[in-house]
Structures are given as C-alpha cells and as structure tokens.
C-alpha cells in the first residue's frame, strides 16, 4: 500500500494517505501481509516493493500493489 498526499512541487492531496491506511487495515484483517508507505519518497517506495518481492519469492502467491496519489514522472 502506497499513499502519497504530501508533495514538494505540486498541490497536496487530501485522501491518498487515508485510502492507503484503510486498504492496509482491511487487507490486514483478512490475513494479508501488508507493506505500507504513507507519504514516502522514492527510496521508501522502492524498499517496500523490494520487501514485498522478497516475501513472495518462491511462493505460489499473488501480490497486489496499491498506489494512491499523483502520477508524476
């Protein structure tokens, strides 16, 4: 779960952090392993994705990446 609401060069968003927290809570209650980043920089997001990949490696499993926020290049 990645939810980015705070940005340096574009207007802040009001909901992405809340959305990521809500999704993490709901999926955690269902027994899913959740890697959550709220208002993370590129390094924090990359680390969470790498942790998820390592957790799934060698398993018969499905991973889901949830992102809420601006999509900027």
KEMI-97073 format. One record per atom (N, C-alpha, C, CB): residue in three letters; x, y, z; atom name; residue number from 1. Coordinates in pm, whole numbers. Glycine has a CB too. Layout:
R  resn      c1      c2      c3  name  resi
R   ala       X       Y       Z    CA   NUM
...
***
This chain:
R  resn      c1      c2      c3  name  resi
R   unk      84    -116       0     N     1
R   unk       0       0       0    CA     1
R   unk      89     123       0     C     1
R   unk     -96      -1     120    CB     1
R   unk      70     207     -96     N     2
R   unk     142     333    -100    CA     2
R   unk      38     444    -114     C     2
R   unk     246     336    -217    CB     2
R   unk      42     538     -24     N     3
R   unk     -48     652     -29    CA     3
R   unk      31     780     -10     C     3
R   unk    -158     641      77    CB     3
R   unk      41     858    -114     N     4
R   unk     117     983    -108    CA     4
R   unk      24    1102    -121     C     4
R   unk     224     987    -219    CB     4
R   unk      17    1180     -14     N     5
R   unk     -66    1300     -11    CA     5
R   unk      17    1427     -14     C     5
R   unk    -154    1300     112    CB     5
R   unk     136    1423      42     N     6
R   unk     221    1543      55    CA     6
R   unk     327    1543     -54     C     6
R   unk     287    1548     196    CB     6
R   unk     333    1653    -127     N     7
R   unk     428    1667    -236    CA     7
R   unk     504    1799    -222     C     7
R   unk     356    1660    -373    CB     7
R   unk     624    1805    -277     N     8
R   unk     705    1926    -269    CA     8
R   unk     667    2029    -375     C     8
R   unk     851    1891    -283    CB     8
R   unk     636    1984    -497     N     9
R   unk     621    2078    -609    CA     9
R   unk     482    2078    -672     C     9
R   unk     723    2046    -713    CB     9
R   unk     390    2005    -617     N    10
R   unk     252    2004    -667    CA    10
R   unk     159    2010    -546     C    10
R   unk     224    1876    -754    CB    10
R   unk      35    2050    -568     N    11
R   unk     -57    2062    -455    CA    11
R   unk     -76    1929    -381     C    11
R   unk    -192    2112    -504    CB    11
R   unk     -92    1940    -250     N    12
R   unk    -117    1822    -167    CA    12
R   unk    -255    1766    -196     C    12
R   unk    -104    1856     -16    CB    12
R   unk    -270    1637    -174     N    13
R   unk    -398    1569    -189    CA    13
R   unk    -451    1534     -51     C    13
R   unk    -383    1441    -278    CB    13
R   unk    -582    1530     -37     N    14
R   unk    -638    1506      96    CA    14
R   unk    -663    1359     127     C    14
R   unk    -765    1580     110    CB    14
R   unk    -678    1274      30     N    15
R   unk    -722    1137      58    CA    15
R   unk    -623    1022      43     C    15
R   unk    -832    1109     -26    CB    15
R   unk    -519    1029     -35     N    16
R   unk    -436     910     -59    CA    16
R   unk    -381     843      67     C    16
R   unk    -324     947    -146    CB    16
R   unk    -334     919     164     N    17
R   unk    -285     858     287    CA    17
R   unk    -394     783     360     C    17
R   unk    -225     963     378    CB    17
R   unk    -512     845     367     N    18
R   unk    -627     779     430    CA    18
R   unk    -667     654     354     C    18
R   unk    -745     875     438    CB    18
R   unk    -666     662     221     N    19
R   unk    -703     546     139    CA    19
R   unk    -607     430     163     C    19
R   unk    -703     584     -10    CB    19
R   unk    -478     458     165     N    20
R   unk    -379     352     188    CA    20
R   unk    -394     292     326     C    20
R   unk    -236     407     170    CB    20
R   unk    -417     375     427     N    21
R   unk    -437     324     563    CA    21
R   unk    -562     237     572     C    21
R   unk    -447     439     662    CB    21
R   unk    -670     278     507     N    22
R   unk    -794     199     509    CA    22
R   unk    -777      65     439     C    22
R   unk    -908     278     441    CB    22
R   unk    -712      67     322     N    23
R   unk    -689     -58     249    CA    23
R   unk    -596    -150     328     C    23
R   unk    -629     -28     110    CB    23
R   unk    -492     -96     388     N    24
R   unk    -399    -177     467    CA    24
R   unk    -472    -241     584     C    24
R   unk    -281     -91     518    CB    24
R   unk    -557    -166     651     N    25
R   unk    -633    -219     764    CA    25
R   unk    -726    -332     719     C    25
R   unk    -714    -107     831    CB    25
R   unk    -801    -308     610     N    26
R   unk    -897    -408     561    CA    26
R   unk    -826    -535     516     C    26
R   unk    -979    -351     444    CB    26
R   unk    -718    -522     440     N    27
R   unk    -647    -640     392    CA    27
R   unk    -574    -712     505     C    27
R   unk    -549    -602     281    CB    27
R   unk    -522    -636     601     N    28
R   unk    -458    -697     717    CA    28
R   unk    -555    -780     798     C    28
R   unk    -396    -590     804    CB    28
R   unk    -678    -731     813     N    29
R   unk    -781    -806     887    CA    29
R   unk    -817    -936     815     C    29
R   unk    -907    -720     905    CB    29
R   unk    -799    -938     683     N    30
R   unk    -828   -1058     605    CA    30
R   unk    -711   -1155     603     C    30
R   unk    -866   -1020     463    CB    30
R   unk    -601   -1118     667     N    31
R   unk    -487   -1208     676    CA    31
R   unk    -375   -1183     577     C    31
R   unk    -532   -1344     661    CB    31
R   unk    -385   -1077     498     N    32
R   unk    -281   -1047     402    CA    32
R   unk    -162    -980     471     C    32
R   unk    -335    -957     290    CB    32
R   unk     -42   -1008     423     N    33
R   unk      79    -939     467    CA    33
R   unk      81    -805     395     C    33
R   unk     209   -1024     439    CB    33
R   unk      89    -697     470     N    34
R   unk      80    -563     412    CA    34
R   unk     211    -488     433     C    34
R   unk     -38    -484     473    CB    34
R   unk     262    -429     327     N    35
R   unk     378    -341     332    CA    35
R   unk     324    -201     299     C    35
R   unk     494    -387     231    CB    35
R   unk     327    -112     395     N    36
R   unk     260      17     379    CA    36
R   unk     360     132     384     C    36
R   unk     154      36     487    CB    36
R   unk     341     227     293     N    37
R   unk     420     350     290    CA    37
R   unk     321     465     274     C    37
R   unk     528     350     174    CB    37
R   unk     327     561     366     N    38
R   unk     244     681     355    CA    38
R   unk     337     801     345     C    38
R   unk     145     695     476    CB    38
R   unk     317     880     243     N    39
R   unk     399     999     215    CA    39
R   unk     548     964     208     C    39
R   unk     376    1106     323    CB    39
R   unk     576     857     138     N    40
R   unk     714     813     124    CA    40
R   unk     781     871       2     C    40
R   unk     719     663     117    CB    40
R   unk     913     880       9     N    41
R   unk     990     922    -108    CA    41
R   unk    1017     800    -196     C    41
R   unk    1123     992     -66    CB    41
R   unk    1089     823    -305     N    42
R   unk    1114     714    -399    CA    42
R   unk    1187     597    -333     C    42
R   unk    1196     765    -518    CB    42
R   unk    1283     627    -245     N    43
R   unk    1358     522    -177    CA    43
R   unk    1266     439     -87     C    43
R   unk    1472     582     -94    CB    43
R   unk    1179     503     -12     N    44
R   unk    1087     429      76    CA    44
R   unk     992     341      -5     C    44
R   unk    1005     528     163    CB    44
R   unk     944     393    -118     N    45
R   unk     855     312    -202    CA    45
R   unk     930     194    -262     C    45
R   unk     793     398    -315    CB    45
R   unk    1052     217    -309     N    46
R   unk    1133     109    -367    CA    46
R   unk    1163       1    -264     C    46
R   unk    1263     165    -424    CB    46
R   unk    1192      42    -141     N    47
R   unk    1219     -55     -34    CA    47
R   unk    1097    -141      -4     C    47
R   unk    1264      16      94    CB    47
R   unk     980     -79       2     N    48
R   unk     857    -155      29    CA    48
R   unk     829    -254     -83     C    48
R   unk     737     -60      46    CB    48
R   unk     850    -212    -206     N    49
R   unk     828    -303    -319    CA    49
R   unk     928    -418    -314     C    49
R   unk     839    -227    -454    CB    49
R   unk    1053    -390    -282     N    50
R   unk    1155    -495    -271    CA    50
R   unk    1121    -592    -158     C    50
R   unk    1294    -434    -248    CB    50
R   unk    1071    -541     -46     N    51
R   unk    1030    -628      65    CA    51
R   unk     916    -721      22     C    51
R   unk     986    -545     187    CB    51
R   unk     821    -666     -52     N    52
R   unk     710    -747    -100    CA    52
R   unk     760    -855    -196     C    52
R   unk     605    -658    -168    CB    52
R   unk     850    -818    -286     N    53
R   unk     905    -915    -380    CA    53
R   unk     977   -1026    -306     C    53
R   unk    1001    -846    -479    CB    53
R   unk    1057    -990    -207     N    54
R   unk    1131   -1091    -131    CA    54
R   unk    1035   -1183     -55     C    54
R   unk    1228   -1022     -32    CB    54
R   unk     929   -1126      -2     N    55
R   unk     830   -1205      72    CA    55
R   unk     759   -1305     -20     C    55
R   unk     727   -1113     138    CB    55
R   unk     735   -1267    -145     N    56
R   unk     661   -1352    -239    CA    56
R   unk     751   -1452    -313     C    56
R   unk     589   -1265    -340    CB    56
R   unk     881   -1427    -313     N    57
R   unk     973   -1510    -392    CA    57
R   unk     960   -1658    -354     C    57
R   unk    1117   -1463    -372    CB    57
R   unk     944   -1741    -455     N    58
R   unk     937   -1885    -436    CA    58
R   unk     803   -1936    -387     C    58
R   unk    1041   -1928    -342    CB    58
R   unk     705   -1850    -373     N    59
R   unk     574   -1892    -326    CA    59
R   unk     474   -1896    -441     C    59
R   unk     524   -1797    -215    CB    59
R   unk     375   -1977    -425     N    60
R   unk     261   -1976    -516    CA    60
R   unk     163   -1874    -458     C    60
R   unk     194   -2121    -531    CB    60
R   unk     179   -1749    -496     N    61
R   unk     102   -1642    -435    CA    61
R   unk      76   -1530    -535     C    61
R   unk     174   -1586    -312    CB    61
R   unk     -14   -1445    -500     N    62
R   unk     -46   -1328    -580    CA    62
R   unk     -14   -1205    -497     C    62
R   unk    -196   -1328    -625    CB    62
R   unk      53   -1109    -557     N    63
R   unk      83    -983    -491    CA    63
R   unk       0    -871    -552     C    63
R   unk     232    -950    -501    CB    63
R   unk     -30    -772    -471     N    64
R   unk    -106    -657    -520    CA    64
R   unk     -34    -531    -477     C    64
R   unk    -253    -659    -466    CB    64
R   unk     -13    -441    -570     N    65
R   unk      45    -311    -540    CA    65
R   unk     -67    -208    -551     C    65
R   unk     166    -277    -636    CB    65
R   unk     -96    -142    -440     N    66
R   unk    -199     -40    -435    CA    66
R   unk    -129      95    -422     C    66
R   unk    -299     -64    -317    CB    66
R   unk    -158     187    -511     N    67
R   unk     -98     322    -506    CA    67
R   unk    -209     425    -516     C    67
R   unk       6     342    -621    CB    67
R   unk    -208     520    -424     N    68
R   unk    -299     634    -429    CA    68
R   unk    -213     759    -423     C    68
R   unk    -406     630    -312    CB    68
R   unk    -234     849    -516     N    69
R   unk    -158     973    -519    CA    69
R   unk    -144    1025    -661     C    69
R   unk     -20     953    -457    CB    69
R   unk     -65    1129    -677     N    70
R   unk     -37    1182    -811    CA    70
R   unk      52    1084    -886     C    70
R   unk      31    1321    -803    CB    70
R   unk      34    1075   -1015     N    71
R   unk     125    1001   -1100    CA    71
R   unk     213    1100   -1175     C    71
R   unk      48     909   -1200    CB    71
R   unk     337    1116   -1130     N    72
R   unk     429    1212   -1190    CA    72
R   unk     553    1143   -1238     C    72
R   unk     465    1323   -1093    CB    72
R   unk     611    1195   -1342     N    73
R   unk     735    1136   -1396    CA    73
R   unk     852    1219   -1353     C    73
R   unk     730    1126   -1549    CB    73
***
